C-alpha cells in the first residue's frame, strides 16, 4: 500500500504583511491616480505559477474576504493559485465573472470582454470589477489616453493585449461612472516590476 502524495507546500505571503501590503497598495493607488504611467512595484513574493509576483502583490494588497475574485483559464488550471489567494487574502474564488469584484488575468492577450464583469449600478458605481492583468511589457508608447490625473494626454504601451484595446477603453469610458477598472502588471529584473492603472475615467485620444 503506497502512502498518499503530500500536498505541495503553500507559497508564502508578504514577509512583512503590514508594510509590504502598504507599499504595494501605495503603488497601485499612484498608478490609478496617474493613468498610463508605469509605477515601480517591488515584490519578493514567489507565488505559484502562472501568477506573477506583481499581480500577487496587488492581490494581497487589495483582496479580502468581502471581495470575490475570478481567475482566468490559465490561473484556474493551477489549483495552487486559488489556494494561495484564499489562504493569504480570505477572498472567495468564484466561477462567474459577473459575481467578482476582482479578476486576475494571466493571459493579457486573451483579456475577456469587459461586459462579462460587473459594471456597477447607477446608485452604486463602486460595485464594479477591477481586472488585474499580467503583461510582459509596460512603458511609454503610442496609445494615448486622456482623463483625470493626466495633463493633456499620455502615451503608453502594454503587451500582450488585444488589438482592440483602444476601442474597449472608449466603450468603457462611455459607461462612466459605470464600467470596469484595469490594473496592468509586468515583471522586472531583481524583483522590481511595474504596475499601470487604466481606470474607467480614461479615454483614448488621437495624438497630434
C-alpha positions as semicolon CSV with decimal commas, in nm:
position;residue;x (nm);y (nm);z (nm)
1;X;0,000;0,000;0,000
2;X;0,152;0,329;-0,107
3;X;0,147;0,639;0,109
4;X;-0,069;0,927;-0,016
5;X;0,116;1,200;-0,201
6;X;0,195;1,501;0,011
7;X;0,035;1,828;-0,092
8;X;0,274;2,090;-0,223
9;X;0,367;2,345;0,044
10;X;0,171;2,669;0,030
11;X;0,370;2,961;-0,108
12;X;0,449;3,227;0,150
13;X;0,281;3,565;0,153
14;X;0,438;3,902;0,233
15;X;0,746;3,876;0,455
16;X;0,626;4,187;0,640
17;X;0,247;4,175;0,588
18;X;0,168;4,526;0,710
19;X;0,445;4,724;0,543
20;X;0,462;4,516;0,225
21;X;0,086;4,545;0,177
22;X;0,101;4,920;0,239
23;X;0,385;4,960;-0,011
24;X;0,203;4,759;-0,277
25;X;-0,125;4,942;-0,210
26;X;0,051;5,278;-0,243
27;X;0,197;5,177;-0,580
28;X;-0,146;5,071;-0,707
29;X;-0,309;5,392;-0,583
30;X;-0,043;5,604;-0,755
31;X;-0,092;5,405;-1,075
32;X;-0,467;5,465;-1,065
33;X;-0,418;5,835;-0,987
34;X;-0,173;5,877;-1,278
35;X;-0,320;5,656;-1,552
36;X;-0,089;5,523;-1,820
37;X;0,222;5,568;-1,605
38;X;0,435;5,263;-1,527
39;X;0,484;5,280;-1,149
40;X;0,763;5,069;-0,994
41;X;0,638;4,781;-0,781
42;X;0,888;4,579;-0,581
43;X;0,785;4,230;-0,473
44;X;0,978;3,940;-0,323
45;X;0,677;3,709;-0,340
46;X;0,714;3,369;-0,504
47;X;0,353;3,278;-0,588
48;X;0,251;2,961;-0,769
49;X;0,277;2,983;-1,148
50;X;0,138;3,127;-1,364
51;X;0,055;3,403;-1,112
52;X;0,327;3,669;-1,131
53;X;0,480;3,824;-0,822
54;X;0,350;4,169;-0,922
55;X;-0,007;4,051;-0,972
56;X;0,021;3,856;-0,646
57;X;0,138;4,170;-0,464
58;X;-0,162;4,363;-0,597
59;X;-0,396;4,083;-0,496
60;X;-0,259;4,055;-0,144
61;X;-0,286;4,432;-0,102
62;X;-0,641;4,466;-0,240
63;X;-0,835;4,145;-0,177
64;X;-1,011;4,037;0,140
65;X;-1,296;3,810;0,244
66;X;-1,554;4,055;0,106
67;X;-1,407;4,069;-0,246
68;X;-1,490;3,765;-0,462
69;X;-1,219;3,703;-0,721
70;X;-1,241;3,544;-1,066
71;X;-0,944;3,361;-1,219
72;X;-0,895;3,324;-1,594
73;X;-0,847;2,982;-1,752
74;X;-0,469;2,983;-1,712
75;X;-0,488;3,058;-1,340
76;X;-0,786;2,832;-1,280
77;X;-0,587;2,542;-1,423
78;X;-0,341;2,575;-1,134
79;X;-0,523;2,485;-0,807
80;X;-0,229;2,620;-0,607
81;X;-0,316;2,972;-0,722
82;X;-0,667;2,962;-0,573
83;X;-0,529;2,805;-0,255
84;X;-0,266;3,080;-0,228
85;X;-0,525;3,356;-0,267
86;X;-0,776;3,200;-0,029
87;X;-0,516;3,150;0,243
88;X;-0,346;3,489;0,222
89;X;-0,649;3,711;0,149
90;X;-0,961;3,517;0,251
91;X;-1,119;3,613;-0,082
92;X;-1,370;3,362;-0,221
93;X;-1,283;3,237;-0,569
94;X;-1,587;3,246;-0,800
95;X;-1,655;3,087;-1,138
96;X;-1,891;3,361;-1,261
97;X;-1,702;3,674;-1,370
98;X;-2,014;3,885;-1,316
99;X;-2,005;3,796;-0,945
100;X;-1,643;3,906;-0,897
101;X;-1,517;4,232;-0,751
102;X;-1,169;4,148;-0,878
103;X;-1,043;3,934;-1,164
104;X;-0,692;3,804;-1,216
105;X;-0,593;3,758;-1,580
106;X;-0,266;3,577;-1,654
107;X;-0,306;3,588;-2,032
108;X;-0,329;3,952;-2,132
109;X;-0,368;3,865;-2,499
110;X;-0,688;3,676;-2,414
111;X;-0,832;3,955;-2,197
112;X;-1,204;3,875;-2,164
113;X;-1,473;4,112;-2,285
114;X;-1,529;4,383;-2,025
115;X;-1,903;4,324;-2,043
116;X;-1,859;3,986;-1,874
117;X;-1,776;4,163;-1,548
118;X;-1,977;4,372;-1,303
119;X;-2,014;4,728;-1,432
120;X;-2,153;4,878;-1,113
121;X;-2,501;5,019;-1,057
122;X;-2,626;5,376;-1,114
123;X;-2,659;5,435;-0,739
124;X;-2,353;5,225;-0,656
125;X;-2,092;5,259;-0,932
126;X;-1,830;5,117;-0,696
127;X;-2,000;4,776;-0,721
128;X;-1,792;4,704;-1,028
129;X;-1,497;4,483;-1,109
130;X;-1,128;4,562;-1,116
131;X;-0,922;4,349;-1,353
132;X;-0,560;4,277;-1,259
133;X;-0,393;4,181;-1,586
134;X;-0,047;4,034;-1,634
135;X;0,153;4,160;-1,933
136;X;0,515;4,126;-2,036
137;X;0,591;4,489;-2,118
138;X;0,479;4,822;-1,973
139;X;0,602;5,169;-2,054
140;X;0,561;5,481;-2,266
141;X;0,418;5,427;-2,612
142;X;0,186;5,529;-2,890
143;X;-0,156;5,456;-2,738
144;X;-0,259;5,794;-2,597
145;X;-0,518;5,842;-2,325
146;X;-0,672;6,144;-2,154
147;X;-0,865;6,189;-1,835
148;X;-0,830;6,280;-1,467
149;X;-0,472;6,256;-1,345
150;X;-0,327;6,327;-1,691
151;X;-0,210;6,668;-1,810
152;X;-0,318;6,681;-2,172
153;X;-0,265;6,323;-2,275
154;X;-0,021;6,042;-2,200
155;X;0,105;5,772;-2,435
156;X;0,162;5,422;-2,309
157;X;0,244;5,075;-2,433
158;X;0,149;4,739;-2,285
159;X;0,187;4,396;-2,438
160;X;0,046;4,149;-2,497
161;X;-0,309;4,285;-2,500
162;X;-0,593;4,255;-2,753
163;X;-0,562;4,463;-3,069
164;X;-0,896;4,630;-2,995
165;X;-0,789;4,766;-2,654
166;X;-0,843;5,129;-2,760
167;X;-1,199;5,052;-2,870
168;X;-1,263;4,869;-2,544
169;X;-1,135;5,164;-2,342
170;X;-1,358;5,402;-2,538
171;X;-1,665;5,185;-2,481
172;X;-1,577;5,153;-2,114
173;X;-1,542;5,531;-2,079
174;X;-1,883;5,580;-2,241
175;X;-2,038;5,397;-1,946
176;X;-1,883;5,629;-1,686
177;X;-1,939;5,641;-1,389
178;X;-2,007;5,273;-1,451
179;X;-1,755;5,040;-1,608
180;X;-1,454;4,838;-1,503
181;X;-1,104;4,943;-1,393
182;X;-0,782;4,788;-1,521
183;X;-0,458;4,731;-1,333
184;X;-0,175;4,610;-1,557
185;X;0,129;4,441;-1,405
186;X;0,463;4,343;-1,556
187;X;0,761;4,156;-1,420
188;X;1,101;4,316;-1,398
189;X;1,457;4,220;-1,300
190;X;1,558;4,164;-0,938
191;X;1,203;4,178;-0,808
192;X;1,136;4,530;-0,939
193;X;0,834;4,514;-1,166
194;X;0,576;4,773;-1,258
195;X;0,206;4,845;-1,231
196;X;-0,009;5,070;-1,451
197;X;-0,364;5,188;-1,393
198;X;-0,631;5,234;-1,659
199;X;-0,940;5,342;-1,464
200;X;-1,281;5,377;-1,629
201;X;-1,232;5,755;-1,636
202;X;-0,972;5,744;-1,917
203;X;-1,044;5,760;-2,288
204;X;-0,817;5,701;-2,587
205;X;-0,727;6,006;-2,796
206;X;-0,554;6,066;-3,127
207;X;-0,212;6,225;-3,083
208;X;-0,140;6,540;-3,281
